[in-house]
């Protein structure tokens, strides 16, 4: 009898649990699962959001091979990822190492340095960045003050050679989240390792490269994966700065911005869906490559 009561209570508890989970399950089904399935179907169709989708097979994917702007957006995004992510991680690791030295007021500095990560993806920061690197921006005024008169007619965000690198600087500036994780990792390294190294005559630089860096490689690997995924999906700064058109000579035509323009400006939702799935495969391939190579440079306690 007691067993039957326990079974009844267990079933009753399960029903209550699913009842509380229902809003989340409904939300993830409506706003995640259904859109993913529909986008996969649309990627094989000609769909302009006004008429019914017309199945065209793999034509959207074939179209990419003949689309010059697709290759250009991929190149711009690749530059952003390849230059921005390593510099961001290096800067975050440098500051984490400095903050871990217990300088006076380091708690305050740690909080201040984290603020850019909270604000970096906002519209206000994108507009601020446009002002800094514009024709009359702070950067040009500072360079003129130093005597570089040739920058009077230069708008760094309108030059195809420099535009993407201004947003690389913005990405590096958003180092706060990586820094906090690095600080936590450094604090978990046993002090006995540093004490033993100092007894053997190792200096601070040697301790960093022989102890700190190897033991931080799992955290570096985690940050690298997360920041690469985020960088591939960068959209807001390029959209705000260029007003959604990609800038002069498409100098800031990020992949996600090109995807947006195809879907919501040119109403080629089928092609935009195909672009989205290619981006998913690309991010998955890069992630898989990093996991495959991690055994050569990521070191764990064992």
N, C-alpha and C positions, 0 to 999 in steps of 0.2 A: 504493500500500500504506500509506504513511504517513497518507494521508487517511482510510482505513478505520479505522486504529488511533485516530486522533483522534475520529472519529465514535463508535466504541465507548466510548472513555473519557468522552466527553461524555454519552452515554446512561447510562453507569454512574454518573457524578457526579450526574446528575439523579435517579436512583433513590435514591441515598444522601441527597440533599437532601430529597426528599419523605419519606423514612423519618424524618429528624430533625424535619420539620415535622408529621408525622402526629399527635403528641399535641396540638399546638396546633390543627390543623385539626379533629380529632375534638371537642376541647373547645368550639371556637367554634360547631361545627355543633350539638352537643347542648345547649349552654347559652345560645346566642344565636339562631342561625338558626331552629331548630325552635320554641323558645318564641315568637319573633316571628310565625312563620307560624300557629301555633296560636292566639295571642291575636287575630290578625286574623280567623280563622275563628270564634272564640268570640264576638267582638263582634257577630256576626249571629245569635247563638243565645240560647236560654234555657238556662243551664247552672248547676247548683248544686254541681258536683263529686261528686255522689253518683249521679245518673242520667245517662243519655246526653244529650249536647247536642241540643236541638231547634231547628231552624232557624226563625227568626222574622223574617228580613229586616232592615229598618232600624228595627225597633221600639225597640231600645235607644237609638238616636240620637234618635228622636222623643220618647222618655221624658224625655230631658234638658231639652227645651223646657218641660216641665211640672214639673220638679224644682226646688223652691225651694232645697234644700240645695246643689244643683249650682251655682246662681248665687251663693249665699253663699260657698261655698268658692272660687269663682273670684274673687270680690271680695276676700276675705281674702288670697289669693295675690297678686293684682294690687297691693294695698297694700304687701305685703312686698317685691315686686320694685321697684315704682316709688320707694319711699322708701329701701329698704335698699341697692340696688346703686349709685345715684349717690353716696350718702353714703359708702359703703365705698370707692369709687374716689377720691373727693375726699380722704378722710382718708389713703388710701394714697399718693396723689400728694404731699400735703403732707409726710408723713414722709419720703418718698423724696427730696424736694428738700432737706429739712433734713439727712438723712444724707449726701447727696452733698457737703455743704459741708465734709466731712472733719473733723468734730468729734473731739476726743480719744476714743478707744475706740469709734469708730463701727462697727467690725466686730462688737464684742460686742453693741451695741444692735441691729444688724441681725439678728443671730441670735436675740436675745430677742424682738424684734418679730415674728419669723416663727413663734414657738411657738404663738400662738393659732390659726393656720391649721391646725396639726397636731392640735390638741386640740378645736377648735370644734365638730366634728360628733360628738363622743363623748357617751356616756350620762352620764359624770361631769360634764361641763360643763353639760349640760341640767339635771341635778339641782342643780348649783351656781347656775345662773341662777334656778331656781325658788325657791331660798332667798334670793337677793339681792332679788328682787321680790315675795316673799311678805308675808304680814301681819306677821310678825315679822322681816322681812328687814333686811339692812344698809341698804338705801335708806331705808326708813321710820325706822330708828333715827337715821340721819344727818339726815333732815328734822326729826324730833322734836328733835334736838339744836339745830337752827337755829331752832326755835320754831314749826314748822308742825304744830300739834297736831291739825289736821283729818285727818291721814293715819293716825291710830291704827287706824281700822277699814277701811283700804283695802288690798286685795290687788291689785296692779297687773296680775297675770296673770288675775284673775277678772273684771276690768272689761272689757266689750265695747269700750269707747272706747279703752282703752290696751293691751290684751293683745298685739295684733299688733306694737305698737311696741317692746315689750320684746324681742321676737325680732329686730326690725330692729336694735336695739342690738347683739345677739349677732352678727348678720351683719356689721355694721360692724367689730366687734371682731376678726373673722377677716380682717383686711386684709393679712396677711403675704405671701401669695403674689403678690398684685397689687403690693405695695410692692417686692418683690425684682425683679420684671419692670420696674417703672418705674425703679428705680435703674440697672439694666443699660441701659435706653434712654437715660437722661440721660447716662450715661458714654460713650455712643457718639456724642453730639453733639460736633462739632469745637470745640475751645477757640478756634480762630481767629474763629469767629462772635461769641463773647462779647467777645473782645479788640477786634474791629472796632466792636462796639456801644458798648463803654466809651470808645473813642476818640471816637465821635460824641456822647458825653455821656449815654448811656442808663444808667439805674440798674438795680438788681437786679429791681425789679418789672417794669419795661419789658422787660428781658431775658427774664424768665419768660414774659410774655404775647406777646412778639414773636418769640422764638426757641425757648425750651424747649417751651412748650405746642403750637405748631404742628407741631414736629418729633416730638412724642410722640403725635400724634393716631393714627398707625397702631397704636401699642401700647395707647392708650386704647380704640381700637376693638376690638382683640383681647380685652382684659380685660373690656370691656363685654359682648361676646358670650358669653364663657365664664362670667361671673358671672351673667348673666341665665338662661342654661341651668341653672346650678346652683341658682339661687334658685327657679325654677319647680319643681324637684324636691325642695325642702326637705321633710324628713319627720321625722328623728330628734328634734329639739327639741320639736316640737309633740306627737309621739307620747309621749315620755317625760313631759313636763310635764302633759299632760292624761290620761295613762294610756290613750291611744288613743280617747277618747270625744269629743274636740273641745273640751273645756272648757265653762265656763259660757256658756250661750246660743250654743254653737258659736263662741266668740270666737277660737279657734285651730284651726278646722277648715280646715286647708290642703287644697289640691286633692288632693295625694298621700295625705293621711290619709283623706280621704273615699273615694278610690279603694280604699285598703286596707280600710276598713270594709266597703265593698260586697263586695269579693272574699273576705275572710278572716274576717269577723265575721257578715255577713248571707248569705254564700254565694251572692251574685249575681255569679258569675264572668263571665257574659256581659256584664252591665252594666259591671262593672269593666274588662273588656277594651275596651269601647267608650269609657269614660272615658280609658283610657290612650292610645288612638289619637287622641282629641280633643286631649289634652295634646301629643302629638307634632306634630299639625297646628298647634296654637297656637304652640309653640316655633318651628316652621319658619316660620310666618308672621311672627312678630316678628323672627326672624333675617333673613328676606328683606327686610323693611322697613328694617332697619338697613343692610343691604348696598345697598339702593336709594338711601338717603339719604346714604350715606357719601361719595359724590362731592362733596357740598356742604361737608363739614367735615373730611374726612380728607385730609391733605397728605403726599405722598411726595417723595422727593429730586428726582424728575424733574419 
